[in-house]
Every structure is written in structure tokens, then in C-alpha cells.
Amino acid sequence: MSKISDVFAAAIDEIRKSWGWFLALGILLTILGAVCIAKAQTATAFSILVLGRVLVISGVFWLVSAFLTFNWSLFFLCLLNALLRGAVGYLLIRHPGAGAEGVTMVLAVLFIVGGLFRTTAASVIKFPWWGGTVLAGLVSVGLGIFVIANWGVASTVFIGIVIGVDLLFDGGALVAFAAAIRSLPGE
């Protein structure tokens, strides 16, 4: 048992030595998140264009993979995957506004369906503190309905805001992690 605790202690010591890097990355992610929220429309357009390019590049790899397969049924599956990825990527690059609208609609539906599922499951199972899960599910449903109700405007900024909020929370978590690691007692 002491060997496991020794390995754990050594790992903590290694992480503690890098607390400054975690702090710097956390601050950088927090700043980037704030910029994404402040420039949500630009962040949305940029993310859709990046997604489009990634899909086109992955489509090329799948196309190469299709021709490198020696099985005809696998060839057609890889070819279909390549064409689908390439076409969707091209459309996102060519029409980033429409791509943002489509992705926003998919996210809104995901919020609604996921929220309804969480609310229903928590209400039926009634595990400890199930009310918090019900509340989170209802908030998710409300957010999805709000996004659909404001879809035209929301589609231009929603993705950028979501990315920004995610970066803010990731950055804050890394700053807190760096502070916690630094404050651990040394050897």
C-alpha cells in the first residue's frame, strides 16, 4: 500500500513544480474566454470556419483511406464518409452564417432533449439531491427554448458565447488548481 502512496506523492510533487504553468494557462484561457464573449459574433464565425476546415481535411483522409482499403464494402463506407465530411465542411466554409444557424439549432434541440431526459430521470429515480438535477434539467430546457425563440439573433452569437463561457470556467478551474497545488505542503 505504501508503494501506491509513494507514487501518488511523487506525482503530486511533479505537478506542484508546474503550478506556474497551470496558473499561466488558466489566466490565458480566462482572457480568451472573455474575448470570445465580448466578440461572440466573430468567435462564432471563426469556430464554424475552423469546423468546416477540419471536416474537409478529415474528408480527404477518409478518401485516401477508402482507396487504401481492400474490401469493397469498406471502400464504399469510407467513400461515403469522405464525401459527407467534405460536403458538410465545404458548405460550412462557403456559408458560415447558415452553418452557425444549423449548429445552433442542433444545440438548442440537444439542450431541450437532454434537459427533459435529466428532469424525467431524476424525478423517477429520486436519488439523493435529485432536486438539483431536476433544476439543472429545467434550466437546460429553458435555455434551449430561449435559443429557439431567438434563433435568428442567437445563431450569430450563441456558439461564441458558449465557447467563451466554457473557456472562462476552464481558466478559472486551472487557476484554482494552480493555487491548490501550490498551497500543498512540500516534502
C-alpha contacts under 8 A as a table, 3 or more apart, distances in Angstrom:
res1	aa1	res2	aa2	distance
1	M	4	I	5.49
1	M	5	S	6.71
2	S	5	S	5.06
2	S	6	D	6.02
3	K	6	D	4.96
3	K	7	V	6.20
4	I	7	V	5.13
4	I	8	F	6.15
5	S	8	F	4.93
5	S	9	A	5.99
6	D	9	A	5.05
6	D	10	A	6.13
7	V	10	A	5.12
7	V	11	A	6.18
8	F	11	A	5.09
8	F	12	I	6.21
9	A	12	I	5.09
9	A	13	D	6.19
10	A	13	D	5.06
10	A	14	E	6.30
11	A	14	E	5.11
11	A	15	I	6.24
12	I	15	I	5.06
12	I	16	R	5.96
12	I	181	I	7.92
13	D	16	R	5.00
13	D	17	K	6.39
13	D	186	G	7.57
13	D	187	E	7.95
14	E	17	K	5.33
14	E	18	S	6.95
15	I	18	S	5.27
15	I	19	W	6.58
15	I	181	I	7.33
16	R	19	W	5.27
16	R	181	I	5.41
16	R	182	R	5.88
16	R	184	L	7.95
17	K	20	G	7.79
18	S	21	W	5.45
18	S	22	F	6.67
19	W	22	F	5.14
19	W	23	L	6.19
19	W	178	A	4.85
19	W	179	A	7.48
19	W	181	I	6.41
19	W	182	R	6.08
20	G	23	L	4.97
20	G	24	A	6.08
20	G	178	A	6.92
21	W	24	A	5.06
21	W	25	L	6.03
22	F	25	L	5.17
22	F	26	G	5.99
22	F	174	L	5.87
22	F	175	V	6.69
22	F	177	F	7.43
22	F	178	A	5.45
23	L	26	G	5.05
23	L	27	I	6.18
23	L	174	L	6.35
23	L	175	V	4.90
23	L	177	F	7.95
23	L	178	A	5.29
23	L	179	A	7.64
24	A	27	I	5.18
24	A	28	L	6.10
24	A	175	V	7.90
25	L	28	L	5.00
25	L	29	L	6.05
25	L	171	G	7.04
25	L	174	L	7.21
25	L	175	V	7.99
26	G	29	L	5.18
26	G	30	T	6.10
26	G	170	D	7.04
26	G	171	G	3.83
26	G	172	G	6.08
26	G	173	A	7.19
26	G	174	L	4.69
26	G	175	V	4.95
27	I	30	T	5.07
27	I	31	I	6.22
27	I	171	G	5.94
27	I	172	G	7.55
27	I	175	V	6.77
28	L	31	I	5.19
28	L	32	L	6.11
28	L	171	G	7.10
29	L	32	L	4.97
29	L	33	G	5.95
29	L	167	L	5.50
29	L	168	L	6.39
29	L	170	D	6.90
29	L	171	G	4.67
30	T	33	G	5.05
30	T	34	A	6.27
30	T	167	L	6.04
30	T	168	L	4.48
30	T	169	F	7.41
30	T	170	D	7.43
30	T	171	G	4.60
30	T	172	G	6.53
31	I	34	A	5.13
31	I	35	V	6.25
31	I	168	L	7.51
32	L	35	V	5.05
32	L	36	C	6.16
32	L	164	G	7.17
32	L	167	L	6.88
32	L	168	L	7.67
33	G	36	C	5.05
33	G	37	I	6.28
33	G	163	I	7.06
33	G	164	G	3.89
33	G	165	V	6.09
33	G	166	D	7.16
33	G	167	L	4.58
33	G	168	L	4.80
34	A	37	I	5.15
34	A	38	A	6.09
34	A	164	G	6.10
34	A	165	V	7.78
34	A	168	L	6.76
35	V	38	A	4.99
35	V	39	K	5.89
35	V	40	A	7.91
35	V	164	G	7.24
36	C	39	K	5.13
36	C	40	A	5.22
36	C	42	T	7.80
36	C	43	A	5.52
36	C	160	G	5.75
36	C	161	I	6.43
36	C	163	I	6.94
36	C	164	G	4.68
37	I	40	A	4.85
37	I	43	A	7.96
37	I	160	G	6.29
37	I	161	I	4.81
37	I	163	I	7.90
37	I	164	G	5.01
37	I	165	V	7.14
39	K	42	T	5.48
39	K	43	A	6.17
39	K	160	G	7.53
40	A	43	A	4.96
40	A	44	T	5.96
40	A	156	T	7.78
40	A	157	V	4.88
40	A	158	F	7.22
40	A	159	I	7.46
40	A	160	G	4.29
40	A	161	I	5.42
40	A	164	G	7.80
41	Q	44	T	5.11
41	Q	45	A	6.27
41	Q	156	T	5.40
41	Q	157	V	4.56
41	Q	160	G	6.29
42	T	45	A	5.18
42	T	46	F	5.99
42	T	157	V	8.00
42	T	160	G	7.33
43	A	46	F	5.06
43	A	47	S	6.01
43	A	157	V	7.80
43	A	159	I	7.51
43	A	160	G	4.61
43	A	161	I	7.97
44	T	47	S	5.25
44	T	48	I	6.26
44	T	100	A	7.03
44	T	156	T	6.51
44	T	157	V	5.93
44	T	158	F	7.17
44	T	159	I	5.12
44	T	160	G	4.29
44	T	161	I	7.92
45	A	48	I	5.23
45	A	49	L	6.20
45	A	96	P	6.18
45	A	97	G	7.14
45	A	100	A	7.21
45	A	156	T	7.64
46	F	49	L	5.13
46	F	50	V	6.14
47	S	50	V	5.04
47	S	51	L	6.05
47	S	159	I	7.92
47	S	160	G	7.65
48	I	51	L	5.01
48	I	52	G	6.11
48	I	92	L	6.45
48	I	93	I	7.43
48	I	96	P	5.97
48	I	99	G	6.70
48	I	100	A	6.34
49	L	52	G	5.01
49	L	53	R	6.25
49	L	92	L	6.38
49	L	93	I	5.26
49	L	96	P	6.37
50	V	53	R	5.13
50	V	54	V	6.13
51	L	54	V	5.11
51	L	55	L	6.17
51	L	89	G	7.09
51	L	92	L	7.57
52	G	55	L	5.15
52	G	56	V	6.26
52	G	88	V	7.08
52	G	89	G	3.85
52	G	90	Y	6.29
52	G	91	L	7.43
52	G	92	L	4.95
52	G	93	I	5.26
53	R	56	V	5.08
53	R	57	I	6.14
53	R	89	G	6.01
53	R	90	Y	7.67
53	R	93	I	6.95
54	V	57	I	5.16
54	V	58	S	6.05
54	V	89	G	7.24
55	L	58	S	5.07
55	L	59	G	5.94
55	L	85	R	5.26
55	L	86	G	6.09
55	L	88	V	7.12
55	L	89	G	4.74
56	V	59	G	4.91
56	V	60	V	6.37
56	V	85	R	6.16
56	V	86	G	4.51
56	V	87	A	7.59
56	V	88	V	7.84
56	V	89	G	4.92
56	V	90	Y	6.55
57	I	60	V	5.17
57	I	61	F	6.50
57	I	86	G	7.66
58	S	61	F	5.02
58	S	62	W	6.16
58	S	82	A	7.39
58	S	85	R	6.97
58	S	86	G	7.67
59	G	62	W	5.05
59	G	63	L	6.07
59	G	81	N	7.14
59	G	82	A	4.14
59	G	83	L	6.53
59	G	84	L	7.53
59	G	85	R	4.97
59	G	86	G	4.81
60	V	63	L	4.99
60	V	64	V	6.27
60	V	82	A	6.48
60	V	86	G	7.28
61	F	64	V	5.15
61	F	65	S	6.08
61	F	82	A	7.53
62	W	65	S	4.78
62	W	66	A	6.01
62	W	78	C	5.84
62	W	79	L	6.87
62	W	81	N	6.74
62	W	82	A	4.85
63	L	66	A	4.99
63	L	67	F	6.61
63	L	78	C	6.67
63	L	79	L	5.70
63	L	82	A	5.11
63	L	83	L	7.68
64	V	67	F	5.36
64	V	68	L	6.29
65	S	68	L	4.99
65	S	69	T	6.28
65	S	78	C	6.75
66	A	69	T	5.50
66	A	74	L	7.31
66	A	75	F	4.73
66	A	76	F	7.18
66	A	77	L	7.77
66	A	78	C	4.81
66	A	79	L	5.41
67	F	70	F	7.82
67	F	75	F	6.68
69	T	72	W	7.68
69	T	74	L	6.81
69	T	75	F	5.91
70	F	74	L	7.85
70	F	75	F	7.32
71	N	74	L	5.31
71	N	75	F	6.03
72	W	75	F	4.82
72	W	76	F	6.41
73	S	76	F	5.42
73	S	77	L	6.42
74	L	77	L	5.02
74	L	78	C	6.08
75	F	78	C	5.26
75	F	79	L	5.97
76	F	79	L	4.90
76	F	80	L	5.94
77	L	80	L	5.19
77	L	81	N	6.18
78	C	81	N	5.03
78	C	82	A	6.07
79	L	82	A	5.02
79	L	83	L	6.13
80	L	83	L	5.16
80	L	84	L	6.04
81	N	84	L	5.18
81	N	85	R	6.07
82	A	85	R	5.26
82	A	86	G	5.93
83	L	86	G	5.08
83	L	87	A	5.92
84	L	87	A	5.22
84	L	88	V	6.10
85	R	88	V	5.31
85	R	89	G	5.91
86	G	89	G	5.11
86	G	90	Y	5.97
87	A	90	Y	5.10
87	A	91	L	6.14
88	V	91	L	5.09
88	V	92	L	6.15
89	G	92	L	5.13
89	G	93	I	6.23
90	Y	93	I	5.15
90	Y	94	R	5.96
91	L	94	R	4.99
91	L	95	H	5.69
91	L	96	P	7.64
91	L	99	G	7.43
92	L	95	H	5.23
92	L	96	P	4.99
92	L	98	A	7.55
92	L	99	G	5.14
93	I	96	P	5.66
95	H	98	A	5.54
95	H	99	G	6.20
96	P	99	G	4.82
96	P	100	A	6.00
97	G	100	A	5.12
97	G	101	E	6.32
97	G	155	S	7.93
97	G	156	T	7.10
98	A	101	E	4.96
98	A	102	G	6.22
99	G	102	G	5.10
99	G	103	V	6.12
100	A	103	V	5.16
100	A	104	T	5.89
100	A	155	S	5.66
100	A	156	T	6.63
100	A	159	I	7.57
101	E	104	T	5.12
101	E	105	M	6.16
101	E	151	W	7.44
101	E	152	G	7.42
101	E	155	S	4.80
101	E	156	T	7.32
102	G	105	M	5.15
102	G	106	V	6.27
103	V	106	V	5.09
103	V	107	L	6.17
104	T	107	L	5.08
104	T	108	A	6.11
104	T	147	V	7.82
104	T	151	W	7.66
104	T	154	A	7.61
104	T	155	S	5.47
104	T	158	F	6.96
104	T	159	I	6.88
105	M	108	A	5.04
105	M	109	V	6.23
105	M	147	V	7.87
105	M	148	I	6.85
105	M	151	W	7.42
105	M	155	S	7.85
106	V	109	V	5.23
106	V	110	L	6.09
107	L	110	L	4.88
107	L	111	F	6.13
107	L	144	G	7.58
108	A	111	F	5.12
108	A	112	I	6.32
108	A	143	L	7.43
108	A	144	G	4.24
108	A	145	I	7.03
108	A	147	V	6.00
108	A	148	I	6.35
109	V	112	I	5.08
109	V	113	V	6.04
109	V	144	G	6.30
110	L	113	V	5.29
110	L	114	G	5.72
110	L	144	G	7.61
111	F	114	G	5.24
111	F	115	G	5.74
111	F	140	S	5.26
111	F	141	V	5.80
111	F	143	L	7.00
111	F	144	G	5.07
112	I	115	G	5.14
112	I	116	L	6.07
112	I	140	S	6.24
112	I	141	V	4.24
112	I	142	G	7.47
112	I	143	L	7.72
112	I	144	G	5.13
112	I	145	I	7.02
113	V	116	L	5.17
113	V	117	F	6.12
113	V	141	V	7.39
114	G	117	F	5.06
114	G	118	R	6.16
114	G	137	G	7.24
114	G	140	S	7.48
114	G	141	V	7.76
115	G	118	R	5.15
115	G	119	T	6.02
115	G	136	A	7.30
115	G	137	G	3.85
115	G	138	L	5.96
115	G	139	V	7.42
115	G	140	S	4.97
115	G	141	V	5.03
116	L	119	T	5.12
116	L	120	T	5.98
116	L	137	G	6.17
116	L	138	L	7.20
116	L	141	V	6.56
117	F	120	T	5.24
117	F	121	A	5.91
117	F	137	G	7.56
118	R	121	A	5.21
118	R	122	A	5.92
118	R	133	T	6.63
118	R	134	V	6.55
118	R	136	A	7.96
118	R	137	G	5.30
119	T	122	A	5.37
119	T	123	S	6.07
119	T	133	T	6.62
119	T	134	V	4.40
119	T	135	L	7.45
119	T	136	A	7.81
119	T	137	G	4.98
119	T	138	L	6.62
120	T	123	S	5.11
120	T	124	V	6.15
120	T	134	V	7.65
121	A	124	V	5.20
121	A	125	I	5.96
122	A	125	I	5.28
122	A	126	K	5.40
122	A	127	F	6.93
122	A	130	W	5.48
122	A	131	G	7.49
122	A	133	T	6.31
122	A	134	V	6.08
123	S	126	K	5.44
123	S	130	W	7.09
123	S	131	G	7.91
123	S	134	V	6.94
126	K	129	W	7.83
126	K	130	W	5.41
127	F	130	W	5.28
129	W	132	G	5.93
129	W	133	T	7.49
130	W	133	T	5.25
130	W	134	V	6.36
131	G	134	V	4.95
131	G	135	L	6.13
132	G	135	L	5.03
132	G	136	A	6.15
133	T	136	A	5.00
133	T	137	G	6.06
134	V	137	G	5.06
134	V	138	L	6.16
135	L	138	L	5.08
135	L	139	V	6.16
136	A	139	V	5.10
136	A	140	S	6.18
137	G	140	S	5.01
137	G	141	V	6.23
138	L	141	V	5.00
138	L	142	G	6.06
139	V	142	G	4.98
139	V	143	L	6.06
140	S	143	L	5.09
140	S	144	G	6.20
141	V	144	G	5.12
141	V	145	I	6.20
142	G	145	I	5.12
142	G	146	F	6.03
143	L	146	F	5.00
143	L	147	V	6.13
144	G	147	V	5.16
144	G	148	I	6.26
145	I	148	I	5.13
145	I	149	A	6.03
146	F	149	A	5.09
146	F	150	N	6.18
147	V	150	N	5.17
147	V	151	W	5.42
147	V	154	A	6.03
148	I	151	W	4.72
150	N	153	V	5.76
150	N	154	A	5.54
151	W	154	A	4.86
151	W	155	S	5.63
152	G	155	S	5.65
152	G	156	T	7.31
153	V	156	T	5.76
153	V	157	V	7.15
154	A	157	V	5.45
154	A	158	F	5.10
155	S	158	F	5.56
155	S	159	I	7.24
156	T	159	I	7.60
157	V	160	G	5.42
157	V	161	I	6.18
158	F	161	I	5.14
158	F	162	V	6.11
159	I	162	V	5.09
159	I	163	I	6.10
160	G	163	I	5.15
160	G	164	G	6.01
161	I	164	G	4.93
161	I	165	V	6.05
162	V	165	V	5.20
162	V	166	D	6.11
163	I	166	D	5.10
163	I	167	L	6.15
164	G	167	L	5.10
164	G	168	L	6.11
165	V	168	L	4.99
165	V	169	F	6.25
166	D	169	F	5.29
166	D	170	D	6.09
167	L	170	D	4.99
167	L	171	G	5.89
168	L	171	G	5.14
168	L	172	G	6.08
169	F	172	G	5.02
169	F	173	A	6.02
170	D	173	A	5.09
170	D	174	L	6.22
171	G	174	L	5.14
171	G	175	V	6.20
172	G	175	V	5.09
172	G	176	A	6.17
173	A	176	A	5.10
173	A	177	F	6.01
174	L	177	F	4.84
174	L	178	A	6.03
175	V	178	A	5.12
175	V	179	A	6.26
176	A	179	A	5.10
176	A	180	A	6.09
177	F	180	A	5.04
177	F	181	I	6.02
178	A	181	I	5.16
178	A	182	R	6.03
179	A	182	R	5.17
179	A	183	S	6.15
180	A	183	S	5.23
180	A	184	L	6.50
181	I	184	L	5.43
